[in-house]
């Protein structure tokens, strides 16, 4: 199995939305939002996105991997793809909201620092 990664449009990831919502992952779209996906052949198996906010701050958002593809470092590869994209866009830092303990652990493992946590939601940040 060779996983391939590429930038996609929000309309391309819509079919993952229901599965992601069950795990509190929001795949919303908006101005200056960008999406990347992992494919196993023709099947999209993971998605991750980002937004560029005022002040050239990058915001990670909506990372989701189908359960049967977890543990294969796909989210890490998507993470690196998004980091590289945000570097190219000259972002000064990258932020994210983590909604589960697993998400917080993943962000901390990938170089983020927890800034605050309240009501089960953590805000994390890292330099580019």
SVG drawing of the C-alpha trace seen along z (x, -y; Angstrom):
<svg xmlns="http://www.w3.org/2000/svg" viewBox="-23 -41 32 43">
<polyline fill="none" stroke="black" stroke-width="0.4" points="0.0,0.0 1.4,-3.4 -0.4,-6.4 -0.3,-9.5 -0.9,-13.1 -2.3,-16.1 -4.1,-19.4 -7.9,-19.1 -10.9,-21.3 -13.4,-21.4 -16.1,-19.8 -13.8,-16.8 -13.7,-16.0 -17.4,-16.3 -18.0,-12.5 -15.7,-12.2 -17.8,-14.8 -20.3,-12.5 -17.6,-10.1 -15.5,-13.0 -18.4,-14.6 -18.9,-11.4 -15.5,-12.1 -16.0,-15.9 -13.9,-16.8 -15.2,-19.8 -14.5,-20.0 -15.8,-23.5 -14.7,-25.7 -14.2,-29.4 -12.0,-32.1 -8.3,-31.3 -9.0,-27.6 -6.9,-24.9 -7.4,-21.2 -5.0,-18.2 -5.9,-14.5 -4.2,-11.1 -5.3,-8.5 -4.9,-4.8 -5.4,-4.3 -8.6,-6.2 -10.0,-6.1 -9.5,-9.2 -8.4,-7.8 -7.5,-11.0 -7.8,-14.7 -6.2,-17.7 -6.7,-21.4 -5.5,-24.8 -6.5,-28.4 -4.4,-31.6 -5.6,-34.1 -4.8,-37.8 -1.2,-38.5 0.0,-35.5 -1.0,-33.0 -1.6,-29.5 -4.5,-27.5 -4.5,-23.7 -8.0,-22.2 -10.1,-19.2 -7.5,-16.4 -9.3,-13.1 -8.0,-9.6 -10.4,-6.7 -10.2,-4.2 -8.8,-1.4 -5.9,-3.6 -4.8,-4.9 -1.4,-4.0 0.3,-4.3 1.7,-7.8 -0.7,-9.2 -1.7,-12.2 2.0,-13.0 2.6,-13.0 -0.4,-15.3 0.8,-17.5 4.2,-17.9 2.5,-18.7 0.4,-21.4 3.5,-22.8 5.4,-23.1 2.4,-24.8 2.1,-27.3 5.9,-28.0 5.5,-28.8 2.7,-31.2 5.1,-32.9 3.1,-32.2 4.8,-33.2 3.3,-30.5 0.7,-27.7 -2.2,-27.3 -4.9,-24.7 -7.8,-23.8 -7.6,-20.2 -10.9,-18.7 -9.8,-15.3 -7.0,-14.1 -5.7,-12.1 -5.6,-15.3 -3.7,-17.2 -1.2,-14.3 -0.7,-14.3 -0.1,-18.0 2.3,-18.0 4.2,-15.1 4.5,-17.1 6.1,-20.2 3.1,-22.2 2.9,-23.8 -0.4,-23.8 -1.4,-27.5 -4.6,-26.9 -7.3,-24.3 -10.9,-24.8 -14.0,-22.5 -12.1,-19.8 -10.8,-22.0 -7.1,-22.9 -5.4,-25.7 -2.0,-24.8 0.7,-26.7 4.1,-26.3 6.6,-28.3 7.0,-27.6"/>
</svg>
